[in-house]
Amino acid sequence: MSKTTGTRVLRSNDDFGNVTLTLNRPEVHNAFDPEMVRELTAALESIQDDDGIRAVVIAGAGKSFCAGADIGHMRASAKFTPAQNRKNAAESARMFHLLYTLNKPTVAAVHGAVRGGGCGIVSACDIAIATRTATFRLSEVKIGVIPAMISPYVIAAIGERQARRYMLSGEEFDCAEAWRIGLVHDLVEEEELVTRVGEMLGQLYTSGPKAVHAIKQLIPKSAHSPIAPAIVNETADIIAGIRATAEAQEGLGAFLEKRKPKWAEEPKAKTAAKKPAKKR
């Protein structure tokens, strides 16, 4: 296990290619300011280009996952020039988009309070696992602003109908409602969060890395295309190309030979490493 520490984002790497990025402003419930946005963006950019990384976990230090944008910074922005405000907004928008389109699977490990942009981070991740004590709120409207940058990801996660209710009312909802509307996938007790995240990482570890990337590109393409000849033909072309790749041939060969594919082999000379748990 290796660990590097930044000011606002902590990064931890394990021996199986998993990286945990922990939002680290617990004194303000991990609200993100421009510095945190830049640190998280830089971390994601470095992960994007690292073929040795298999999956990414986003977590929060302290009592909360993320309280969204820093209120103090937002208030101070009233004195910024239009160009400064546009620059800060563009940096945050890019961070969310980079998280959403990252070429590795992403898992949000959610606990405590999740507010505003925190819901955006959860929505931008591929998989979200939350504790039963977590609470959620798209609270921007309560302070006279709107959830503009996170709206594409939140609406993709919970749908337009639910977004209308919770973005307009700004009301708090609990983990059961977050699960019902599709914001999170799994609910666990507080003490089981790390174990359940490990189980999910175990599942991702046995998935073909290039296939994972291809699926992440396929889902939004298929989700936003009418079921018409264009998408029918495109998906046929995609699978025809995938089947001929070295990774697919290795996976098919491993299945027929009743062995693990090469990407699922345990790291050599790292016998002390703790393998991500498999799903029970």
N, C-alpha and C positions, 0 to 999 in steps of 0.2 A: 504494500500500500504506500503510495506516495502522496504528499500533500503540499500544495503551495498556497500561500495566503496573500490575498489582496486586501485593499482597504474595505471595500464594500461587497465584494464577491469572493467567497472561499472556493477553492478548487481542490478536489480530492480524486485521485486516480487509483483504481484497484488493478490487480494483476490479470483481470479478465477483459480489460479494455473498456470498463465502465467509468464514466466521469460523473461526479456529483458537483454541481454548482450550487452553493448555498448563499442565498441573499443574506447579507450580514450588516444590517442596521437595526438590530433588535430594539434599540432604545426608541425608535419611531415605527415599530412594527414592520420593518423592512420596506418602508415607503421608498420609492426610487426617485432619486434626483439625477441631474445630468451625469454626475460622476459614476453613479451605479449603472446607468444606462450604457455608458461608454465601456465600463469594465465588463459588463455582461456581453455586450456586443463583441468586444475583443476576444473574450473566452470562446464564444460561439464561432467566431471566424477561425480561430486556431483549431477548433474541433472539426470544423467543416473540411479542412485540408489534411487531417490526420487519419490515414487509413487504418491505424492501429486502434482507433476508438470505435467501440461497437454500439454503445448506448449512452444516453445522457439523462441524469436525474436532476430536476430542479427542486430545491428545498428552501426552507426559510429558517433562520436562526431565531432562538427565543420563543416567545409565546404565540407568534403569528406567522403565517405563511407570507403574506404581503398585503399592505394597506393601500396599494396603488401609488399614484403620484404623490410626491411630497407636497403637503398643503403650503408650507412655508415658501417653498420655491415657486409654487403657482401664484401665490399672492405677490411675491416680489416681481414676478414676470410682468405685472401691470406697468412697471416702469421700464421694461425692456423696449427696444425698438422693434418694429414689425419684423425686421430681418432676423433679429436675435430670437424672437418667439418662433418664427418659422423654422429656424435652424434647430432649436431644441425639439420642436414637435417632429421634425423630419428624422432626427436621430432616434427618438422613441419609436416612431412608426417603423423605421428600419429594423430596430431590435426585435419588435414583435414579428415582423415578416421573416427575419432570419431564423428565429426560433421555429416558426411554423413550417418553413421550407427546408430546414436543416436536413442534410443527407444521412442523418443517423436517427434512430427512434428516440423519442423523448418521453420521459415519465415525470409527471408532477407529483411530488410527495407532499400532500396538503394537510395542514393542521391549523387549528386556531382560526383567527380572523382572516378572511379573504375579501378584500374590498376593491372596487373600481378596477384599476389596471391589474390587480392581482388576479381577478377573474379572467382578464385578458391573457395573462401568462398561462393559467390553467387551460384555457380554451385553445391556445396556440400549441400546447403539447399534444402529442399523439395519444397518450394514455394518462389518466388522472386517477390517483388513489387517494382517498380522503379519510381522515379519522371521523368517528361519529360525533365528535365535539366541534367539528369545523362549522363555521357559519359564513354565509356569503351575502354580498350586497353590491349591486351596481349603483353606487351611491352618488355618482357625479351630479345628478339632477338636484340633489339636496343642497348643493353649494352653487347652483346656477351654471354649471358647465355640462358638457355632454360627453358620452363615452365614444368619441369619434374614432380614434385610432384603433381601439380594440373591437369595434363593432363588427368588422368582417369575420373575426375569429369567434366571437361570442355567438353571433347569429348562426354561423356554420355549426357550432356545437349544440345550441339549444333550439334553433329554429326561430323564424320571424315572430310567430304567435307568442311564444314565451318571452322573447326579447321585448316585445311591446309592453308586456306587463311589467317586467322587472326593471327595464330601463326607464320607463315613465314613472313608476311608483317609487323606485329607489328603496323598496322595502327589504328588510333582511329575510333570508330564508335559510333553513337548516340543511344538514347533509342529506337527509332523506329526500327533500325537494330537489336538491342539486343532482341527486342520482336519478330521480324521476324524470327530470327535464333533459338529462343527458350531459350535464356539465361535468360530472365525474362518472367513472366506470365502476369502481369498487368502494365499499365502505368497510372500515376495520376499526377495532378498538385502538386507542392511543398507543398502547404498548406493542401492537402488532404491525404498526405501519412499516417499520424497517424490514421486518420479515416478509411482508406481502410485496414490498417493492423488490426485495431480493428474489422472490419467486417469479415476479414478472421479468426481471433481468435474466433469470435462468431460461425462461421461455424465449426471450429475444436472442439469447446466446446461441440457441440451436437453430435460428433462422438464418438463411443465407444473407450476408450483408448487402450484396448487390441487389438481391431480390427485394430486400427491405426498402432500399432506396428507390427502386423501380415502382414499388407499390405506393410509396409516398407521392410519387409523381402521378401515378395512375388514378388514385382516388379523387382528387379535385377535378381532374380531366373528365372522368366518367360522371361524377356527381353533377357537373354543370353542363353536361351535353344532353340534348334530346336523344332518346333511343331511336336513332335514324341510321341510314346507311353509312354516314360519315364515321360515327363512333364505332359501329359494328366492324367496319373495315379497318379502322385504326387499331382497335384492340386485337384483331386477328393478326395484324402486322406485328404488334408488340410481342405477343406470345410466340409467334414464329421466330422472331429474333432472339428472345430470351432462351428458348429451348436449345439453341445452338451454342450458348455461351459456355465457357469452361466451368463456371459455378454450377449451372444447371446440370451439366453432364456429370460433375462430381456428385451432386446431390442425388441424381437418379441412380448412379452407380453404387453409391453408398447404401441406398435403400434396397437395391436388388442383392447386394452382397451382405446385407444385414450388419452394417458397421456404421460408425459415426462419420459424417462428412468431415473433411479436414477443418472447416471453420468451427466445428464444435469440439475439437480436441482440446484437452486441458493444457494450459501453459507448461512447457517443460522446464525443469530445474527450478520450479516454484511450488514445491510440494506443500509449503506452508500457506499458500494462498487459499483463501476461502472461496469456494465456487459459489456463484449465485444459486440459491435454492430453486429446485424445480417445483412447478405447481403441484400441489397435493391433489 
